[in-house]
């Protein structure tokens, strides 16, 4: 018994010390501090499920801010809504030695509506505190509880927040009543191999917990996996739950889909007039695709996107009849409306959940849980599936693009749900074709007529897809911004939008290019690659560790004919260039043709993941392309 | 200056009756507006405000807005947000959408489902609403009354064109407002007439007061479009501003809010958070003595104190003219710009300097208008220490600016010195340039490669920018981004005076440059601008609506000495050239020379003033074009 006693004695002594000084910086191991902006000292998150509609989250968090760049970690934003409440929020600040220097006052808690920048209205709110200090290092400690009157959203535990922040000690614990498997939480470990600890608490709860000590972030490398894919994370989800009166389970995607279907149930009723209207606009059309297109165009002309997030955490769409009457709705309301209208025309479509956004993090489909942020419509067909984005008045029919294309989505079906892929866009589809006629005079001044066709995902270059329906001066600004020539005047331009399932935009520009060519003495110099010069070289790296990722496949074709005065003849014509690698291929040629010079360039870039050792090849590839793009033509004057 | 607003609101609660005649009747939409598909005066407009009407009596506003939606990207104008302050509320809100359906105008009224009230933060609510059934071609209109503090400012100009903008401001004689118009659009009508208005006080008694009725109309106002190199949009949008200057009810004393710059000066001097701050800062005395012991030269003393404040205090990125709590800020080592500069002033005063404060408006806060002596025009304070009777302006918020240079944000032409002895306007001109000198000494090899040393010297605002970047990214990160997308080999990097702000900052790289020339047989074509090239004209549009403001003069000097490989001679050399704008406001000098086997190119780019007005724009744009063309010229070398 003796040794136990000593142990208790020791820890009591330690506690006594700690109560005077908390989190002194001297207790952070050096290897945890080096190169970091902040170090998490303690991160305890307990999520306690009380019943299928009640839970409490306890948070105790302490972080030492080491440098100015870690400053934003000294502020905390806690969200809540009508069904949740923040309690016992307290915070303290300690100096480097660990002396308490400040306690948070109630007046320093800012309470405000959670304005997300695009919603007209949302009933989410937040509390915000900021404890930033002027002298580094210092430590802030925050404690609070959130009481939920529902069970649906459960926490995701991030061991590290990302950036140069390490963690000294972190614990994540899930608790739930004994003998109640039906409401036991589920979890999924990402970049973590640790086994959890199973216990029973004194209050008689089951407990599953993980403890992490001295974790340093791994470094993100250029053109590699993004940081968020490397961070250790524990995702959680309920099994049975109740959200604002709607009971469900989500042990698999079918169950999740059934719950979503319950929310949408009975919300598809359209007024008679609208039904008649839909029949009118579709009955004379032959193919299913024509009918879908007609209804989609009707939707686009009748409605607009207004984000209003009310009740059930913004999961339930407005009724179709409301959208019909008001002419607006959010993604859920408009998608539900579209499905309802298609139904009237006898076309079966699915309300589909997705995670939208260019380069949005992938959904973890191995772990059924609420991971979506957008809704679209999926019209299945054995031959030709059609996808509809219902929040845009201008989006081409059937086009998904970078916002929702090339990813898995969850279609809600009669029996549950089905995982489906949205359209992919290949190098053959994502094509930019430029053709130009350029007349150069002896002074080096030039006039150019350029036609560029942007198709596939290149239709979105510099947000061109939006610019197409913008006003004249915005379009002109787009051309000024996206024309890569040092100085030019635009004489005239036109933009044409060719909407289709693989849409394209045609931009015709008439330019005056004063001093395009450099004249000095008897020579005239011209860089024939007028519009599409590559200047990017990936950062040099020794010891590349992660794979190389190329996210978009594309093809660029440039054909430029230079008309030159008779007095000029080329001093030399550059040799054609050909570069080939696993990342893609490049060709450029310079041909003399009936007194004019024709420049042709073709580049095809592949999409994919490549081994770490290929990184230097990629650098080499770009270097050679950049060099080829800067080749100059040199002309001599006969006179 | 919250105090003004509350006083005003508490005096009276409401004024009866809106009585002017609006230019249009709610619901009465002319067919030609329904049929409009493009707005004639601006065919590219996505929407046009047909009528923007408001009538205010100082405590309440009634507003009537009618908008034609022309394109899909104009649909956003069908959502509206009205901020409500204090106990403010919106009344009589009605809104309707009008669509043309088979030649007939069909009205859809907004129901309560389209109206939301959101508590944004304490004392500020947002009243939001969204109109139903809005499509391309719809006309929408809404009307409401809302209580407001004071007379709201009125923007004649918006991001879309305004066909008719009309404002009535009924100001009882008991209230005096300073008003001024700004921008490039002028009212087509302005009249003043007299009438009686009825005010209800807190005692519930309604009394009649004579009032001036101001009436403005502007027609066909073009859309406001911001441009790059502008100080603040607020300076240029066409707008009427109102500032309460005094209240005088019959038989009661006058309450002055603004009488003259002199009064403002005196009030600030008496203010506990301004004029009284320095006297109460004895706790800084010991520190001042410690820092200044043994320093006799006044400028050295200033430098030492400035250095202490700059290094010890962190700016919380908040501007202001009044201190929050200086003592606490000093303890926390964190404060607003006012806290930091008052600390600096206090310490200078303890060191024996005569110190005054200078209030100013930062560049993004807009110009100061001398005709309106109101504190709201200012948002920043710096201090002025006298050395040999001359004021030296000082600011200690930026860690990487030496004491004699004010941050760029302060350079907004003038400030007001608050002083017991010499209150006056003081010029705030840039004391430093944004200057970079690059010197390269490179050996060319027959393969076209170059190797040697490059030295960068940064001064003024360029040194500030570089130090800040160096600090943010760290040395490795800085070097990495310097060499980004350059096919250069680095042999050695060196930095000098990164910490010593008073000395020019030097950055030295030993490099090999691979791809800067092309070789064809016996010929080498070489562009000498391995660095410091103007890559593209920053002024792409052919025309300009507003002045160009660079903030400070600019100087970029590039000198390169290239040693030729043996056996090579010059076949062609760019010609030396000078071009300049009138008065040397911008000047470019290009000089090429040869001595033995060394070619020297000197490029000297100068922008010698910070503000260029609209009519100078074409010349400035062309100046850049010529510089770019000159810098593209090549040297041609031939093997003997």
Interface residues (C-beta under 8 A of the other chain):
Chain A: X68 X69 X110 X111 X112 X113 X115 X120 X121 X132 X133 X134 X135 X301 X302 X304 X306 X308 X322 X325 X326 X327 X328 X393 X394 X444 X466 X469 X470 X471 X472 X473 X474 X476 X477 X480 X481 X484 X485 X486 X487 X488 X489 X490 X514 X515 X518 X520 X521 X522 X523 X525 X535 X536 X537 X539 X540 X571 X572 X574 X623 X626 X627 X630 X631 X632 X634
Chain B: X43 X44 X45 X46 X71 X72 X73 X75 X78 X79 X97 X108 X113 X114 X116 X118 X119 X120 X121 X122 X126 X128 X130 X132 X133 X134 X135 X136 X225 X313 X314 X316 X332 X333 X334 X335 X472 X480 X483 X484 X485 X486 X487 X515 X518 X520 X521 X523 X525 X534 X535 X536 X537 X540 X541 X542 X572 X573 X574 X575 X624 X625 X626 X628 X629 X632 X633 X634 X636
